[in-house]
């Protein structure tokens, strides 16, 4: 319930790519969960690769009323009611004039859509289509008021470096720019928090960089500051998003498709015995676009439940706390945890014995030979010995069809028996 409770705490906060909601979210994560989280501010107007950090947006209130004083739409009721980054507005409009500033979904008549206009000045309200139809029939005028502000401020992101024995790093990136939507994407940040806590409690061979950023512009900003270091140190990574429902499993590979992150994810999902839809990188839509771009080319993939853009509640008010479950979140955490354990323990072992070793004298083979005595664990021992010839253990595990964790335990036994020697530390 820990992840779900954090999600409930963060859900009401109105977040965008800049502003008080992002700072409030990061402050909660830092004060209550990850004391080592470093919060960075990047001033508006900062040039970052091909982009510019936009003005900071703040919103106090927004509503639509009519001449009688009746309130038709109120931002206070749901922060999705207002188009993100709407400019200040105070105007009396006919229904037809107002309709040009309304957004709705005819196929989901009771849902409020999530709409933004970050880089062009606009204003708008997002409403259920059933309400929009009633507003079109109104005979009087509407009063649209948006008490917002766009001014020089800052873009904020959070970064936690969890140091290990090696400078080689795993990148865990998630985004905190969406307002009140649960699967996309409060599920990612809460899963990232739990993974970070798990990592902090155990010995680590690798280092881990956990980022809480606004989507797209956040990864652009981070790359503009740390590209060389990321290229040098990152050996695997994931974008954590859409981790919360229980409907299905989805995997989005890196651009290359065969990195350690890809291989570990495929292995883990296979041995979790779940049905997985593997998508093409051509269907990318989150920060993997930047982490995997050609002149960056980081080995970053993503394990999801229902992939963004594929579930009916996506980017609407229907993506609420009822869509995600504690079980869905925990299963996603478990999948990622197993991937990180592969990163920590993967290596190359080679046989130390010419020819087939005598396992019986080492207590690794039954001393009574009969049908079936060479199956099960004994078969796995023999297969591991047969393929430890320079391939990493993850490759061996995939070749013989045995979970990595089981292979790792057997390798430990064989190493202790002097039959295998590790080639890399």
C-alpha positions as CSV (number, residue, x, y, z in Angstrom):
1,X,0.0,0.0,0.0
2,X,3.0,2.3,0.4
3,X,3.1,3.3,-3.3
4,X,-0.6,3.7,-3.6
5,X,-0.7,5.9,-0.5
6,X,1.9,8.2,-2.0
7,X,-0.1,8.3,-5.2
8,X,-3.2,9.4,-3.3
9,X,-1.2,12.1,-1.6
10,X,0.2,13.5,-4.8
11,X,-2.9,13.1,-7.0
12,X,-4.7,16.4,-6.2
13,X,-1.6,18.5,-7.0
14,X,-1.9,20.5,-10.2
15,X,1.4,19.9,-12.0
16,X,2.7,21.2,-15.3
17,X,6.1,21.4,-16.9
18,X,7.0,24.3,-14.6
19,X,5.5,25.9,-11.5
20,X,4.5,25.4,-7.9
21,X,2.9,22.0,-8.4
22,X,6.2,20.5,-9.6
23,X,8.1,22.1,-6.7
24,X,5.5,20.9,-4.2
25,X,5.7,17.3,-5.5
26,X,9.5,17.3,-5.4
27,X,9.5,18.8,-1.9
28,X,7.2,16.0,-0.7
29,X,9.5,13.3,-2.2
30,X,12.6,15.0,-0.7
31,X,11.2,15.6,2.8
32,X,9.2,12.4,3.3
33,X,11.0,9.7,1.2
34,X,14.3,10.5,-0.4
35,X,16.3,12.9,1.7
36,X,19.2,12.8,-0.8
37,X,17.1,14.1,-3.7
38,X,18.7,17.2,-5.2
39,X,16.3,19.7,-6.7
40,X,17.6,21.8,-9.5
41,X,16.2,25.0,-10.9
42,X,16.8,26.1,-14.5
43,X,15.8,29.7,-15.3
44,X,13.2,30.5,-18.0
45,X,14.9,31.5,-21.3
46,X,17.8,29.0,-20.8
47,X,18.8,27.6,-24.2
48,X,18.9,23.8,-24.0
49,X,20.0,22.0,-27.2
50,X,17.3,23.0,-29.8
51,X,14.9,24.1,-27.1
52,X,14.3,27.0,-24.7
53,X,13.0,26.7,-21.1
54,X,9.6,28.3,-21.3
55,X,8.1,30.9,-18.9
56,X,6.8,29.6,-15.6
57,X,3.1,29.1,-15.5
58,X,1.0,29.6,-12.4
59,X,-2.8,29.2,-12.0
60,X,-4.9,30.5,-9.2
61,X,-8.5,30.0,-10.5
62,X,-10.5,29.5,-13.7
63,X,-14.2,29.1,-14.3
64,X,-17.0,29.6,-16.8
65,X,-20.2,31.2,-15.5
66,X,-23.3,32.6,-17.2
67,X,-25.2,35.9,-16.9
68,X,-27.3,34.4,-14.0
69,X,-24.1,33.6,-12.0
70,X,-24.4,29.9,-12.6
71,X,-21.0,28.1,-12.7
72,X,-20.7,25.7,-15.6
73,X,-17.0,24.8,-15.3
74,X,-14.6,25.3,-12.4
75,X,-10.9,24.5,-12.3
76,X,-11.3,24.0,-8.5
77,X,-13.5,20.9,-9.2
78,X,-10.9,19.2,-11.4
79,X,-7.5,20.6,-12.5
80,X,-7.9,19.0,-15.9
81,X,-10.7,21.5,-16.7
82,X,-8.1,24.0,-17.8
83,X,-5.8,23.7,-20.8
84,X,-2.3,23.6,-19.5
85,X,-0.4,26.9,-19.9
86,X,-3.6,28.9,-20.6
87,X,-3.0,32.6,-20.8
88,X,-4.9,35.0,-18.6
89,X,-8.5,35.6,-19.8
90,X,-11.5,37.7,-18.8
91,X,-14.1,37.7,-21.6
92,X,-17.9,37.5,-22.2
93,X,-18.5,35.2,-25.1
94,X,-21.5,33.8,-27.0
95,X,-21.8,30.0,-27.0
96,X,-20.3,29.8,-30.5
97,X,-17.4,32.0,-29.5
98,X,-16.7,30.0,-26.4
99,X,-17.0,26.7,-28.2
100,X,-13.8,27.5,-30.1
101,X,-12.0,27.4,-26.8
102,X,-13.5,24.2,-25.5
103,X,-12.1,20.7,-25.8
104,X,-14.0,17.4,-25.4
105,X,-14.1,13.8,-26.5
106,X,-17.3,12.7,-28.3
107,X,-16.3,9.1,-27.8
108,X,-16.0,9.5,-24.1
109,X,-18.8,12.0,-23.3
110,X,-18.3,11.9,-19.5
111,X,-14.5,12.3,-19.5
112,X,-12.5,15.5,-19.2
113,X,-9.6,15.4,-21.7
114,X,-6.1,16.5,-20.8
115,X,-4.9,19.2,-23.2
116,X,-1.9,21.5,-23.1
117,X,-0.4,24.3,-25.2
118,X,3.1,24.9,-23.8
119,X,4.8,26.7,-26.6
120,X,2.1,28.8,-28.2
121,X,-0.1,31.3,-26.4
122,X,-3.7,30.0,-26.1
123,X,-6.4,29.5,-23.6
124,X,-9.0,26.9,-23.3
125,X,-11.3,24.8,-21.1
126,X,-11.6,21.0,-21.2
127,X,-15.0,19.6,-20.5
128,X,-17.1,16.4,-20.8
129,X,-18.6,16.3,-24.2
130,X,-22.1,15.9,-22.7
131,X,-21.6,19.2,-20.9
132,X,-20.2,20.9,-24.1
133,X,-23.4,19.9,-26.0
134,X,-25.5,21.6,-23.3
135,X,-23.4,24.7,-23.4
136,X,-23.9,24.9,-27.1
137,X,-27.6,25.2,-26.6
138,X,-27.3,28.0,-24.0
139,X,-29.1,31.2,-25.1
140,X,-27.1,33.7,-23.2
141,X,-23.5,34.7,-22.9
142,X,-20.7,33.0,-20.9
143,X,-18.1,34.7,-18.8
144,X,-14.7,32.9,-19.1
145,X,-12.2,33.9,-16.4
146,X,-8.7,32.5,-16.1
147,X,-6.5,33.9,-13.3
148,X,-3.1,32.6,-14.6
149,X,0.3,34.1,-14.9
150,X,3.2,33.4,-17.3
151,X,6.5,35.0,-16.3
152,X,10.1,34.3,-16.0
153,X,10.7,31.7,-13.4
154,X,12.3,28.2,-13.5
155,X,12.0,24.6,-14.6
156,X,12.6,22.2,-11.7
157,X,13.7,18.6,-11.6
158,X,14.8,16.2,-9.0
159,X,17.9,14.0,-9.1
160,X,19.1,11.2,-6.8
161,X,22.5,9.6,-7.3
162,X,22.8,6.3,-5.5
163,X,26.5,5.5,-5.6
164,X,27.8,2.0,-6.0
165,X,31.3,0.4,-6.2
166,X,31.5,1.3,-9.9
167,X,31.0,4.5,-11.9
168,X,28.9,2.5,-14.3
169,X,25.3,3.7,-14.0
170,X,21.7,2.7,-14.4
171,X,19.4,5.5,-15.4
172,X,15.9,5.5,-14.0
173,X,13.8,8.3,-15.4
174,X,10.3,9.3,-14.7
175,X,8.2,12.4,-15.3
176,X,6.2,14.6,-12.8
177,X,4.6,17.1,-15.1
178,X,1.1,15.7,-15.4
179,X,-1.8,16.9,-13.3
180,X,-4.3,14.6,-11.7
181,X,-3.9,11.4,-13.7
182,X,-2.8,8.1,-12.0
183,X,-1.5,5.6,-14.5
184,X,0.0,8.3,-16.7
185,X,1.9,9.2,-14.7
186,X,1.9,9.2,-11.0
187,X,2.5,5.4,-11.2
188,X,6.0,6.0,-12.5
189,X,7.2,8.4,-9.8
190,X,5.9,6.3,-7.0
191,X,7.5,3.2,-8.4
192,X,10.8,5.1,-8.8
193,X,10.6,6.1,-5.2
194,X,10.2,2.5,-4.0
195,X,13.0,1.3,-6.3
196,X,15.3,4.0,-4.9
197,X,14.5,3.1,-1.3
198,X,15.1,-0.6,-2.1
199,X,18.5,0.3,-3.7
200,X,19.5,2.4,-0.7
201,X,19.0,-0.5,1.6
202,X,21.4,-2.9,-0.1
203,X,25.0,-3.2,-1.3
204,X,25.5,-2.0,-4.8
205,X,28.0,-2.9,-7.5
206,X,26.6,-0.3,-9.9
207,X,25.5,3.3,-9.4
208,X,22.0,4.5,-10.0
209,X,20.8,7.9,-11.2
210,X,17.0,8.5,-10.5
211,X,15.5,11.5,-12.3
212,X,12.1,13.1,-11.6
213,X,11.7,15.5,-14.5
214,X,9.0,17.2,-16.6
215,X,8.5,15.1,-19.7
216,X,10.3,16.0,-22.9
217,X,11.7,19.4,-21.9
218,X,13.1,17.9,-18.7
219,X,15.1,15.3,-20.5
220,X,16.2,17.9,-23.1
221,X,17.4,20.1,-20.2
222,X,19.2,17.3,-18.5
223,X,21.0,16.2,-21.7
224,X,22.1,19.7,-22.3
225,X,23.9,19.6,-19.0
226,X,25.1,16.0,-18.6
227,X,25.3,14.4,-22.1
228,X,29.0,13.5,-22.0
229,X,28.7,11.9,-18.5
230,X,25.6,10.0,-19.5
231,X,27.3,8.6,-22.6
232,X,30.3,7.6,-20.6
233,X,28.6,5.9,-17.6
234,X,25.1,4.7,-18.4
235,X,25.0,1.0,-19.1
236,X,21.2,0.5,-18.9
237,X,18.1,2.5,-18.1
238,X,14.4,2.6,-18.1
239,X,11.6,5.2,-18.4
240,X,9.1,4.5,-15.6
241,X,5.6,5.3,-16.7
242,X,2.1,3.6,-16.8
243,X,3.1,1.1,-14.0
244,X,-0.2,1.0,-12.2
245,X,-3.1,-1.0,-13.7
246,X,-3.5,-4.8,-13.9
247,X,-4.9,-5.2,-17.4
248,X,-1.8,-6.2,-19.3
249,X,2.0,-5.9,-19.7
250,X,3.8,-3.9,-22.3
251,X,7.4,-3.5,-23.3
252,X,8.9,-0.7,-25.4
253,X,12.5,-1.5,-26.4
254,X,15.3,1.0,-26.8
255,X,16.0,2.3,-30.3
256,X,18.7,-0.4,-30.8
257,X,16.5,-3.1,-29.3
258,X,19.3,-5.4,-28.1
259,X,20.9,-3.5,-25.1
260,X,21.3,-4.9,-21.7
261,X,18.2,-3.1,-20.6
262,X,16.2,-4.7,-23.4
263,X,17.6,-8.2,-22.7
264,X,16.9,-8.0,-19.0
265,X,13.4,-6.8,-19.5
266,X,12.5,-9.5,-21.9
267,X,14.1,-12.1,-19.7
268,X,12.2,-11.0,-16.6
269,X,8.9,-10.7,-18.3
270,X,9.2,-14.1,-19.8
271,X,9.9,-15.8,-16.5
272,X,7.1,-13.9,-14.8
273,X,4.9,-15.9,-17.1
274,X,2.8,-13.0,-18.1
275,X,1.3,-12.1,-21.5
276,X,3.4,-9.2,-22.9
277,X,2.8,-7.0,-25.9
278,X,6.2,-5.8,-27.2
279,X,5.9,-2.6,-29.1
280,X,8.2,-1.2,-31.7
281,X,10.4,1.8,-30.9
282,X,8.4,3.5,-33.7
283,X,5.6,3.8,-31.2
284,X,7.7,5.7,-28.7
285,X,6.1,8.7,-27.0
286,X,7.8,9.5,-23.7
287,X,11.4,10.5,-22.7
288,X,12.9,7.5,-24.5
289,X,12.6,9.8,-27.5
290,X,15.4,11.8,-26.2
291,X,17.4,9.3,-24.2
292,X,17.6,7.1,-27.3
293,X,18.0,9.8,-30.0
294,X,20.8,9.2,-32.5
295,X,23.4,11.6,-31.1
296,X,22.7,10.4,-27.6
297,X,21.9,6.7,-28.0
298,X,21.5,5.6,-24.4
299,X,20.4,2.1,-23.7
300,X,17.0,3.0,-22.3
301,X,13.8,1.0,-22.5
302,X,10.5,0.8,-20.7
303,X,8.4,-1.8,-19.0
304,X,4.7,-0.8,-18.6
305,X,1.4,-2.2,-17.8
306,X,-1.1,-0.6,-20.3
307,X,1.1,1.5,-22.6
308,X,0.4,5.2,-22.9
309,X,-1.9,5.9,-25.7
310,X,-3.5,2.4,-25.8
311,X,-6.0,2.5,-22.9
312,X,-9.3,4.3,-23.2
313,X,-8.8,6.4,-20.1
314,X,-5.4,7.8,-21.4
315,X,-5.0,11.6,-20.9
316,X,-8.5,12.0,-19.4
317,X,-10.1,12.4,-16.0
318,X,-10.9,8.7,-16.2
319,X,-7.3,7.9,-15.5
320,X,-8.0,8.3,-11.8
321,X,-7.1,6.4,-8.6
322,X,-9.6,3.6,-9.5
323,X,-7.6,2.7,-12.6
324,X,-4.5,1.7,-10.7
325,X,-4.2,-0.8,-7.9
326,X,-1.7,-1.6,-5.1
327,X,-1.2,-5.0,-6.8
328,X,-0.5,-3.5,-10.2
329,X,2.1,-1.1,-8.7
330,X,3.8,-3.9,-6.7
331,X,4.0,-6.2,-9.7
332,X,5.6,-3.4,-11.8
333,X,8.0,-2.7,-9.0
334,X,8.9,-6.4,-8.8
335,X,9.6,-6.6,-12.6
336,X,11.9,-3.6,-12.4
337,X,13.5,-5.0,-9.2
338,X,14.4,-8.2,-11.0
339,X,15.9,-6.2,-13.9
340,X,18.1,-4.3,-11.4
341,X,19.2,-7.6,-9.8
342,X,20.3,-8.8,-13.2
343,X,22.3,-5.6,-13.7
344,X,24.0,-6.1,-10.3
345,X,24.9,-9.7,-10.8
346,X,25.4,-10.2,-14.5
347,X,29.0,-11.2,-15.5
348,X,31.1,-13.6,-17.4
349,X,32.1,-17.0,-16.0
350,X,34.3,-19.5,-17.8
351,X,34.8,-23.2,-17.1
352,X,37.9,-24.1,-15.1
353,X,37.9,-27.8,-16.1
354,X,38.9,-29.3,-19.4
355,X,36.2,-31.8,-20.4
356,X,33.1,-32.7,-18.4
357,X,33.8,-32.4,-14.7
358,X,33.0,-35.2,-12.3
359,X,30.1,-33.8,-10.4
360,X,29.4,-36.8,-8.2
361,X,32.6,-36.4,-6.2
362,X,31.6,-32.8,-5.5
363,X,28.1,-33.7,-4.3
364,X,26.5,-32.2,-7.4
365,X,25.3,-35.4,-9.1
366,X,23.4,-38.4,-7.7
367,X,25.7,-41.4,-7.0
368,X,23.0,-43.7,-8.1
369,X,22.4,-43.4,-11.9
370,X,18.9,-44.1,-13.2
371,X,16.4,-42.7,-15.6
372,X,15.7,-39.1,-14.7
373,X,18.8,-38.6,-12.5
374,X,20.3,-36.2,-15.0
375,X,17.2,-33.9,-15.2
376,X,16.1,-30.9,-13.2
377,X,18.8,-29.1,-11.3
378,X,21.5,-31.5,-12.5
379,X,20.5,-30.7,-16.1
380,X,20.7,-27.0,-15.4
381,X,24.2,-27.4,-13.8
382,X,25.5,-29.3,-16.9
383,X,24.0,-26.7,-19.3
384,X,25.5,-23.8,-17.4
385,X,28.9,-25.5,-17.5
386,X,28.4,-26.1,-21.2
387,X,27.7,-22.5,-22.1
388,X,30.0,-20.6,-19.7
389,X,32.6,-20.0,-22.4
390,X,32.7,-16.2,-22.6
391,X,29.0,-15.4,-22.8
392,X,27.5,-13.3,-20.0
393,X,25.2,-15.1,-17.5
394,X,22.1,-13.4,-18.9
395,X,22.9,-14.9,-22.3
396,X,23.5,-18.3,-20.7
397,X,20.1,-18.1,-18.8
398,X,18.3,-17.2,-22.0
399,X,20.0,-20.0,-24.0
400,X,19.1,-22.7,-21.5
401,X,15.7,-21.2,-20.6
402,X,16.2,-20.9,-16.9
403,X,15.5,-17.8,-14.8
404,X,18.6,-15.6,-14.2
405,X,18.2,-15.9,-10.4
406,X,18.3,-19.7,-10.5
407,X,21.4,-19.6,-12.8
408,X,23.1,-17.2,-10.5
409,X,22.6,-19.5,-7.5
410,X,24.0,-22.5,-9.4
411,X,27.0,-20.4,-10.7
412,X,27.8,-19.6,-7.0
413,X,27.8,-23.3,-6.2
414,X,30.0,-24.1,-9.2
415,X,32.4,-21.2,-8.5
416,X,32.8,-22.4,-4.9
417,X,33.4,-25.9,-6.2
418,X,36.2,-24.6,-8.4
419,X,34.4,-25.4,-11.6
420,X,33.8,-21.8,-12.8
421,X,35.9,-18.7,-12.5
422,X,34.4,-15.2,-12.9
423,X,36.2,-13.1,-15.6
424,X,34.9,-9.7,-14.6
425,X,34.3,-8.1,-11.3
